[in-house]
């Protein structure tokens, strides 16, 4: 049994299940049996041909819940066969200016699994032990949610969200849910903004105090009412749309902070006088930086609505179709998981 099946993004709009080799762990690596992998927004945009970093063809997947099956002889005793783990999927160069400044999440040559190197959408992968994070309390489904939530946690850290502030999160996909959870965890009063009522309900379960569906309510008027005419202290944009990019700058309070997570798919036109006049800070937020332990601890607290967030669980054979269907109708979907516990090796 030296071959296994994997979901490969061949080109925009096309996936295939292909045979690949089962890896053997190096001395400093652990062989993981993958149990659950989540599709992320990057996978969706890669499928649509809208993610500038996506390389083709590539095995997808970097949101992982797995079990250690074998370890190399240089792996510390802290990691043993049978342990449930997730992993940090980012690989930084260690030499660029970002890495030298201690910000490897913004590495100029970052290689994320499933984007610029092979991913985890298969049964067995081999990973350096330094990338592993374990939890005996979390299920593999919960572990597969850790990485996307870290992106939202990092965005809240970038925005320096503090207790008592009013924070609006635009976009309530899984990364936006992470930003909501992180901001609530920091003591902020959170305003969730989206166009789907189901996601609004999940945002409330994650701790959002207010929910604004912009298909039914004027965003500006609703934010002014909630914030007594000031605007939110922080706005975190987790959509990646020129309209929401502009809205974040227009709606944030004077001297507020705007954090952008999403990649806008088209150029964004601004009235620069708005953010000069307001003296706001505009911050990019990429990947995460040391957030895995915090997210694992948060999930272990049981405060995140895991069952509500996971919209659909599919098999490997159904995964390509599920991704295509998500592309056709993204609105109701927060998270699709691929279950590998019944995958077949050959």
C-alpha positions as a Markdown table, in Angstrom:
| # | Residue | x | y | z |
|---|---|---|---|---|
| 1 | Unk | 0.0 | 0.0 | 0.0 |
| 2 | Unk | 2.4 | 2.7 | -1.2 |
| 3 | Unk | -0.2 | 4.8 | -3.0 |
| 4 | Unk | -3.1 | 6.9 | -1.8 |
| 5 | Unk | -5.8 | 9.1 | -3.4 |
| 6 | Unk | -5.7 | 12.9 | -3.2 |
| 7 | Unk | -7.8 | 15.8 | -4.3 |
| 8 | Unk | -5.9 | 17.9 | -6.9 |
| 9 | Unk | -6.8 | 21.3 | -8.2 |
| 10 | Unk | -5.7 | 20.8 | -11.7 |
| 11 | Unk | -6.5 | 24.3 | -13.1 |
| 12 | Unk | -9.2 | 26.9 | -12.4 |
| 13 | Unk | -12.6 | 25.2 | -12.4 |
| 14 | Unk | -11.2 | 21.6 | -12.5 |
| 15 | Unk | -10.4 | 19.1 | -9.7 |
| 16 | Unk | -9.4 | 15.5 | -10.0 |
| 17 | Unk | -8.8 | 12.6 | -7.5 |
| 18 | Unk | -5.4 | 11.3 | -8.3 |
| 19 | Unk | -3.0 | 8.7 | -7.0 |
| 20 | Unk | 0.0 | 10.0 | -5.1 |
| 21 | Unk | 2.8 | 8.3 | -3.0 |
| 22 | Unk | 2.3 | 7.7 | 0.7 |
| 23 | Unk | 5.3 | 9.6 | 2.3 |
| 24 | Unk | 7.8 | 8.2 | 4.7 |
| 25 | Unk | 8.6 | 10.6 | 7.6 |
| 26 | Unk | 12.1 | 12.1 | 7.8 |
| 27 | Unk | 13.9 | 11.9 | 11.2 |
| 28 | Unk | 12.4 | 15.2 | 12.3 |
| 29 | Unk | 8.9 | 14.5 | 10.9 |
| 30 | Unk | 5.7 | 12.8 | 12.0 |
| 31 | Unk | 3.5 | 10.7 | 9.7 |
| 32 | Unk | -0.1 | 11.9 | 10.1 |
| 33 | Unk | -3.2 | 10.0 | 9.3 |
| 34 | Unk | -5.5 | 12.8 | 8.1 |
| 35 | Unk | -9.1 | 12.6 | 9.5 |
| 36 | Unk | -10.7 | 15.9 | 8.5 |
| 37 | Unk | -9.7 | 18.7 | 6.2 |
| 38 | Unk | -11.6 | 21.9 | 5.7 |
| 39 | Unk | -12.0 | 23.8 | 2.5 |
| 40 | Unk | -11.0 | 27.5 | 2.9 |
| 41 | Unk | -11.8 | 30.7 | 1.1 |
| 42 | Unk | -8.4 | 30.4 | -0.6 |
| 43 | Unk | -9.4 | 27.0 | -2.0 |
| 44 | Unk | -12.6 | 28.6 | -3.3 |
| 45 | Unk | -10.8 | 31.5 | -5.0 |
| 46 | Unk | -8.1 | 29.1 | -6.3 |
| 47 | Unk | -10.9 | 27.1 | -7.9 |
| 48 | Unk | -12.4 | 30.3 | -9.4 |
| 49 | Unk | -9.0 | 31.4 | -10.7 |
| 50 | Unk | -9.1 | 34.5 | -8.5 |
| 51 | Unk | -6.3 | 33.7 | -6.0 |
| 52 | Unk | -3.1 | 35.3 | -7.2 |
| 53 | Unk | -0.9 | 33.0 | -5.1 |
| 54 | Unk | -2.5 | 29.7 | -6.1 |
| 55 | Unk | -0.2 | 27.3 | -8.1 |
| 56 | Unk | -1.6 | 24.6 | -10.4 |
| 57 | Unk | -1.8 | 21.6 | -10.3 |
| 58 | Unk | -1.7 | 21.2 | -6.5 |
| 59 | Unk | -3.1 | 18.9 | -3.8 |
| 60 | Unk | -5.5 | 21.1 | -1.9 |
| 61 | Unk | -5.9 | 21.4 | 1.9 |
| 62 | Unk | -4.3 | 23.0 | 4.9 |
| 63 | Unk | -7.0 | 23.0 | 7.6 |
| 64 | Unk | -6.2 | 19.7 | 9.3 |
| 65 | Unk | -7.4 | 17.4 | 12.0 |
| 66 | Unk | -5.2 | 14.3 | 12.2 |
| 67 | Unk | -3.7 | 11.5 | 14.2 |
| 68 | Unk | 0.0 | 10.8 | 14.6 |
| 69 | Unk | 0.8 | 7.3 | 13.3 |
| 70 | Unk | 4.6 | 7.3 | 13.2 |
| 71 | Unk | 7.4 | 9.6 | 14.3 |
| 72 | Unk | 11.0 | 10.0 | 13.2 |
| 73 | Unk | 13.8 | 9.4 | 15.7 |
| 74 | Unk | 14.5 | 13.1 | 16.1 |
| 75 | Unk | 10.9 | 14.0 | 17.1 |
| 76 | Unk | 10.5 | 14.9 | 20.8 |
| 77 | Unk | 8.7 | 12.6 | 23.2 |
| 78 | Unk | 5.9 | 15.3 | 23.5 |
| 79 | Unk | 4.6 | 13.9 | 20.2 |
| 80 | Unk | 3.6 | 10.3 | 20.2 |
| 81 | Unk | 1.6 | 7.9 | 17.9 |
| 82 | Unk | -2.1 | 8.1 | 18.7 |
| 83 | Unk | -2.1 | 11.8 | 19.5 |
| 84 | Unk | -4.7 | 14.1 | 17.9 |
| 85 | Unk | -3.1 | 17.1 | 16.2 |
| 86 | Unk | -3.5 | 20.0 | 13.9 |
| 87 | Unk | -0.7 | 21.8 | 12.1 |
| 88 | Unk | 0.6 | 25.2 | 11.0 |
| 89 | Unk | 0.6 | 24.9 | 7.2 |
| 90 | Unk | 2.9 | 27.9 | 6.5 |
| 91 | Unk | 6.5 | 27.5 | 5.4 |
| 92 | Unk | 8.6 | 30.7 | 5.6 |
| 93 | Unk | 12.1 | 31.4 | 4.1 |
| 94 | Unk | 13.8 | 32.6 | 7.3 |
| 95 | Unk | 15.8 | 35.2 | 5.3 |
| 96 | Unk | 13.5 | 38.0 | 4.0 |
| 97 | Unk | 12.9 | 41.2 | 5.8 |
| 98 | Unk | 9.6 | 39.9 | 7.4 |
| 99 | Unk | 11.3 | 36.8 | 8.7 |
| 100 | Unk | 14.2 | 38.8 | 10.0 |
| 101 | Unk | 11.8 | 41.1 | 11.9 |
| 102 | Unk | 10.1 | 38.1 | 13.5 |
| 103 | Unk | 7.0 | 38.3 | 11.3 |
| 104 | Unk | 7.2 | 35.0 | 9.3 |
| 105 | Unk | 3.5 | 35.0 | 8.6 |
| 106 | Unk | 4.2 | 37.8 | 6.1 |
| 107 | Unk | 7.2 | 36.0 | 4.5 |
| 108 | Unk | 7.9 | 37.2 | 1.0 |
| 109 | Unk | 8.3 | 33.6 | -0.1 |
| 110 | Unk | 5.7 | 32.0 | 2.1 |
| 111 | Unk | 4.6 | 28.5 | 0.9 |
| 112 | Unk | 1.3 | 27.5 | 2.3 |
| 113 | Unk | 0.2 | 23.9 | 1.9 |
| 114 | Unk | -2.3 | 23.5 | -0.9 |
| 115 | Unk | -1.4 | 26.9 | -2.4 |
| 116 | Unk | 2.3 | 26.8 | -3.2 |
| 117 | Unk | 3.2 | 23.3 | -2.1 |
| 118 | Unk | 1.3 | 20.0 | -1.8 |
| 119 | Unk | -1.6 | 20.1 | 0.7 |
| 120 | Unk | -3.3 | 17.7 | 3.1 |
| 121 | Unk | -6.4 | 16.6 | 1.1 |
| 122 | Unk | -5.2 | 13.0 | 1.3 |
| 123 | Unk | -5.0 | 10.2 | 3.8 |
| 124 | Unk | -1.3 | 10.4 | 4.9 |
| 125 | Unk | 1.0 | 13.4 | 5.1 |
| 126 | Unk | 4.5 | 13.9 | 6.7 |
| 127 | Unk | 5.1 | 17.1 | 8.6 |
| 128 | Unk | 8.0 | 18.6 | 10.6 |
| 129 | Unk | 7.2 | 18.1 | 14.3 |
| 130 | Unk | 7.7 | 21.9 | 14.9 |
| 131 | Unk | 4.5 | 22.5 | 12.9 |
| 132 | Unk | 2.3 | 20.3 | 15.1 |
| 133 | Unk | -0.1 | 21.4 | 17.8 |
| 134 | Unk | -1.9 | 18.8 | 19.9 |
| 135 | Unk | -5.0 | 18.6 | 22.0 |
| 136 | Unk | -6.4 | 15.7 | 23.8 |
| 137 | Unk | -9.7 | 17.5 | 24.4 |
| 138 | Unk | -10.6 | 18.6 | 20.9 |
| 139 | Unk | -12.1 | 16.3 | 18.2 |
| 140 | Unk | -10.6 | 16.0 | 14.8 |
| 141 | Unk | -13.4 | 18.2 | 13.5 |
| 142 | Unk | -12.5 | 20.9 | 16.0 |
| 143 | Unk | -8.8 | 20.6 | 15.3 |
| 144 | Unk | -9.6 | 21.2 | 11.6 |
| 145 | Unk | -11.1 | 24.5 | 12.5 |
| 146 | Unk | -8.1 | 25.8 | 14.4 |
| 147 | Unk | -6.1 | 27.1 | 11.5 |
| 148 | Unk | -8.9 | 29.2 | 9.9 |
| 149 | Unk | -9.8 | 30.6 | 13.3 |
| 150 | Unk | -6.2 | 31.6 | 13.9 |
| 151 | Unk | -6.4 | 33.9 | 10.8 |
| 152 | Unk | -9.3 | 35.8 | 12.5 |
| 153 | Unk | -7.5 | 35.8 | 15.8 |
| 154 | Unk | -4.4 | 37.4 | 14.2 |
| 155 | Unk | -6.6 | 40.0 | 12.5 |
| 156 | Unk | -8.1 | 41.0 | 15.9 |
| 157 | Unk | -4.5 | 41.3 | 17.3 |
| 158 | Unk | -3.5 | 43.4 | 14.3 |
| 159 | Unk | -6.4 | 45.7 | 15.1 |
| 160 | Unk | -5.4 | 45.9 | 18.7 |
| 161 | Unk | -8.9 | 45.1 | 19.7 |
| 162 | Unk | -9.5 | 45.9 | 23.4 |
| 163 | Unk | -12.3 | 45.5 | 25.9 |
| 164 | Unk | -15.1 | 48.0 | 25.6 |
| 165 | Unk | -14.5 | 48.8 | 21.9 |
| 166 | Unk | -17.1 | 48.4 | 19.2 |
| 167 | Unk | -15.8 | 46.2 | 16.5 |
| 168 | Unk | -17.5 | 45.5 | 13.2 |
| 169 | Unk | -16.6 | 42.4 | 11.2 |
| 170 | Unk | -17.6 | 42.5 | 7.6 |
| 171 | Unk | -18.0 | 38.9 | 6.2 |
| 172 | Unk | -19.1 | 36.0 | 8.4 |
| 173 | Unk | -17.3 | 33.1 | 6.7 |
| 174 | Unk | -15.1 | 31.0 | 8.9 |
| 175 | Unk | -12.3 | 33.6 | 8.9 |
| 176 | Unk | -14.8 | 36.4 | 9.8 |
| 177 | Unk | -16.2 | 34.1 | 12.5 |
| 178 | Unk | -12.6 | 33.8 | 13.9 |
| 179 | Unk | -12.4 | 37.6 | 14.0 |
| 180 | Unk | -15.7 | 37.8 | 15.8 |
| 181 | Unk | -14.7 | 35.1 | 18.3 |
| 182 | Unk | -11.4 | 36.7 | 18.9 |
| 183 | Unk | -12.9 | 40.2 | 19.4 |
| 184 | Unk | -15.5 | 38.8 | 21.8 |
| 185 | Unk | -12.8 | 37.0 | 23.6 |
| 186 | Unk | -11.0 | 40.3 | 24.0 |
| 187 | Unk | -14.0 | 41.9 | 25.6 |
| 188 | Unk | -15.2 | 44.0 | 22.6 |
| 189 | Unk | -18.8 | 44.6 | 21.6 |
| 190 | Unk | -19.0 | 43.0 | 18.2 |
| 191 | Unk | -21.2 | 43.9 | 15.2 |
| 192 | Unk | -21.4 | 41.1 | 12.6 |
| 193 | Unk | -22.1 | 42.2 | 9.0 |
| 194 | Unk | -23.1 | 39.9 | 6.1 |
| 195 | Unk | -25.8 | 39.2 | 3.5 |
| 196 | Unk | -27.0 | 35.8 | 4.8 |
| 197 | Unk | -29.3 | 35.4 | 7.8 |
| 198 | Unk | -28.0 | 31.9 | 8.6 |
| 199 | Unk | -24.5 | 33.3 | 9.0 |
| 200 | Unk | -25.9 | 36.1 | 11.2 |
| 201 | Unk | -27.4 | 33.5 | 13.5 |
| 202 | Unk | -24.1 | 31.7 | 13.8 |
| 203 | Unk | -22.3 | 35.0 | 14.5 |
| 204 | Unk | -24.7 | 35.6 | 17.4 |
| 205 | Unk | -23.8 | 32.1 | 18.7 |
| 206 | Unk | -20.1 | 33.1 | 18.5 |
| 207 | Unk | -20.9 | 36.1 | 20.7 |
| 208 | Unk | -21.7 | 38.9 | 18.3 |
| 209 | Unk | -23.9 | 41.5 | 20.1 |
| 210 | Unk | -25.4 | 42.9 | 16.8 |
| 211 | Unk | -26.0 | 41.5 | 13.3 |
| 212 | Unk | -26.5 | 43.6 | 10.2 |
| 213 | Unk | -27.8 | 42.0 | 7.0 |
| 214 | Unk | -27.0 | 44.6 | 4.4 |
| 215 | Unk | -29.5 | 43.2 | 1.9 |
| 216 | Unk | -32.2 | 44.4 | 4.3 |
| 217 | Unk | -30.7 | 47.3 | 6.2 |
| 218 | Unk | -28.6 | 50.3 | 5.3 |
| 219 | Unk | -25.1 | 49.6 | 6.7 |
| 220 | Unk | -24.3 | 53.2 | 7.5 |
| 221 | Unk | -27.5 | 53.9 | 9.3 |
| 222 | Unk | -27.3 | 50.7 | 11.3 |
| 223 | Unk | -23.7 | 51.3 | 12.4 |
| 224 | Unk | -24.5 | 54.9 | 13.4 |
| 225 | Unk | -27.4 | 53.7 | 15.5 |
| 226 | Unk | -25.3 | 51.0 | 17.3 |
| 227 | Unk | -22.3 | 53.3 | 17.9 |
| 228 | Unk | -24.2 | 56.5 | 18.8 |
| 229 | Unk | -23.1 | 58.2 | 15.7 |
| 230 | Unk | -19.4 | 57.5 | 16.1 |
| 231 | Unk | -18.8 | 54.5 | 13.9 |
| 232 | Unk | -17.0 | 51.3 | 15.0 |
| 233 | Unk | -13.6 | 51.7 | 16.7 |
| 234 | Unk | -12.3 | 48.8 | 14.6 |
| 235 | Unk | -13.6 | 47.3 | 11.3 |
| 236 | Unk | -12.2 | 44.0 | 10.2 |
| 237 | Unk | -12.9 | 43.2 | 6.5 |
| 238 | Unk | -13.1 | 39.5 | 5.8 |
| 239 | Unk | -14.7 | 39.4 | 2.4 |
| 240 | Unk | -12.2 | 40.7 | -0.2 |
| 241 | Unk | -14.5 | 42.9 | -2.3 |
| 242 | Unk | -13.9 | 46.5 | -3.5 |
| 243 | Unk | -17.2 | 47.7 | -2.1 |
| 244 | Unk | -16.5 | 46.3 | 1.4 |
| 245 | Unk | -12.9 | 47.6 | 1.3 |
| 246 | Unk | -14.3 | 51.1 | 0.7 |
| 247 | Unk | -17.1 | 50.6 | 3.3 |
| 248 | Unk | -14.6 | 49.8 | 6.0 |
| 249 | Unk | -12.8 | 53.1 | 5.5 |
| 250 | Unk | -16.0 | 55.1 | 5.2 |
| 251 | Unk | -17.7 | 53.6 | 8.2 |
| 252 | Unk | -14.9 | 53.3 | 10.8 |
| 253 | Unk | -14.8 | 55.9 | 13.5 |
| 254 | Unk | -12.5 | 58.9 | 13.4 |
| 255 | Unk | -9.0 | 57.7 | 14.6 |
| 256 | Unk | -10.2 | 54.1 | 14.2 |
| 257 | Unk | -8.5 | 51.1 | 12.7 |
| 258 | Unk | -9.3 | 49.1 | 9.6 |
| 259 | Unk | -7.9 | 45.6 | 9.2 |
| 260 | Unk | -8.0 | 43.9 | 5.8 |
| 261 | Unk | -7.9 | 40.1 | 5.6 |
| 262 | Unk | -9.6 | 39.4 | 2.3 |
| 263 | Unk | -7.8 | 39.9 | -1.0 |
| 264 | Unk | -9.9 | 42.3 | -3.1 |
| 265 | Unk | -10.3 | 40.7 | -6.6 |
| 266 | Unk | -10.3 | 44.0 | -8.4 |
| 267 | Unk | -8.5 | 47.4 | -7.9 |
| 268 | Unk | -10.1 | 49.5 | -5.1 |
| 269 | Unk | -10.7 | 53.2 | -5.6 |
| 270 | Unk | -10.6 | 55.4 | -2.5 |
| 271 | Unk | -11.3 | 59.0 | -1.6 |
| 272 | Unk | -8.0 | 59.4 | 0.2 |
| 273 | Unk | -9.2 | 62.5 | 2.0 |
| 274 | Unk | -11.5 | 60.2 | 4.0 |
| 275 | Unk | -8.7 | 58.3 | 5.8 |
| 276 | Unk | -6.4 | 61.4 | 6.0 |
| 277 | Unk | -9.2 | 63.4 | 7.5 |
| 278 | Unk | -10.2 | 60.7 | 10.0 |
| 279 | Unk | -6.5 | 59.9 | 10.7 |
| 280 | Unk | -7.3 | 56.2 | 10.6 |
| 281 | Unk | -4.9 | 53.3 | 10.5 |
| 282 | Unk | -5.2 | 50.8 | 7.7 |
| 283 | Unk | -3.6 | 47.4 | 8.5 |
| 284 | Unk | -3.1 | 44.3 | 6.4 |
| 285 | Unk | -3.5 | 40.9 | 8.1 |
| 286 | Unk | -2.0 | 37.8 | 6.7 |
| 287 | Unk | -2.1 | 34.2 | 8.0 |
| 288 | Unk | -1.4 | 34.1 | 11.7 |
| 289 | Unk | 1.5 | 34.6 | 14.2 |
| 290 | Unk | 1.7 | 32.4 | 17.3 |
| 291 | Unk | -2.1 | 32.1 | 17.5 |
| 292 | Unk | -2.5 | 28.3 | 17.5 |
| 293 | Unk | -2.3 | 27.8 | 21.3 |
| 294 | Unk | -4.7 | 30.6 | 22.0 |
| 295 | Unk | -7.3 | 29.2 | 19.5 |
| 296 | Unk | -6.9 | 25.7 | 20.8 |
| 297 | Unk | -7.5 | 27.0 | 24.4 |
| 298 | Unk | -10.5 | 28.9 | 23.2 |
| 299 | Unk | -12.0 | 25.9 | 21.4 |
| 300 | Unk | -11.4 | 23.8 | 24.5 |
| 301 | Unk | -13.5 | 26.2 | 26.4 |
| 302 | Unk | -16.5 | 25.1 | 24.4 |
| 303 | Unk | -17.6 | 28.6 | 23.6 |
| 304 | Unk | -17.4 | 28.3 | 19.8 |
| 305 | Unk | -20.5 | 27.0 | 17.9 |
| 306 | Unk | -18.6 | 24.2 | 16.0 |
| 307 | Unk | -21.7 | 22.2 | 14.9 |
| 308 | Unk | -23.4 | 25.4 | 13.5 |
| 309 | Unk | -20.3 | 26.5 | 11.6 |
| 310 | Unk | -19.7 | 23.2 | 9.8 |
| 311 | Unk | -22.2 | 23.4 | 7.0 |
| 312 | Unk | -21.4 | 20.2 | 5.2 |
| 313 | Unk | -19.2 | 17.1 | 5.6 |
| 314 | Unk | -18.3 | 15.1 | 2.4 |
| 315 | Unk | -16.1 | 12.2 | 1.3 |
| 316 | Unk | -13.0 | 12.6 | -0.8 |
| 317 | Unk | -15.0 | 11.4 | -3.9 |
| 318 | Unk | -17.6 | 14.1 | -3.2 |
| 319 | Unk | -15.1 | 16.9 | -2.4 |
| 320 | Unk | -14.5 | 18.2 | -5.9 |
| 321 | Unk | -18.3 | 18.5 | -6.6 |
| 322 | Unk | -18.8 | 20.1 | -3.2 |
| 323 | Unk | -16.2 | 22.8 | -4.0 |
| 324 | Unk | -17.8 | 23.5 | -7.4 |
| 325 | Unk | -21.2 | 23.8 | -5.7 |
| 326 | Unk | -19.8 | 26.2 | -3.2 |
| 327 | Unk | -18.4 | 28.3 | -6.0 |
| 328 | Unk | -21.9 | 28.4 | -7.6 |
| 329 | Unk | -23.7 | 29.2 | -4.4 |
| 330 | Unk | -21.4 | 30.5 | -1.7 |
| 331 | Unk | -23.9 | 32.4 | 0.4 |
| 332 | Unk | -25.2 | 29.6 | 2.8 |
| 333 | Unk | -21.8 | 27.9 | 3.3 |
| 334 | Unk | -19.6 | 28.7 | 6.2 |
| 335 | Unk | -17.4 | 25.6 | 6.3 |
| 336 | Unk | -17.2 | 22.4 | 4.2 |
| 337 | Unk | -15.2 | 19.5 | 5.8 |
| 338 | Unk | -13.8 | 16.5 | 3.9 |
| 339 | Unk | -13.9 | 13.3 | 6.0 |
| 340 | Unk | -10.9 | 11.0 | 5.3 |
| 341 | Unk | -11.7 | 8.3 | 7.9 |
| 342 | Unk | -13.2 | 6.2 | 5.2 |
| 343 | Unk | -10.7 | 6.9 | 2.5 |
| 344 | Unk | -9.2 | 4.0 | 0.6 |
| 345 | Unk | -5.4 | 3.5 | -0.1 |
| 346 | Unk | -4.3 | 1.2 | -2.9 |
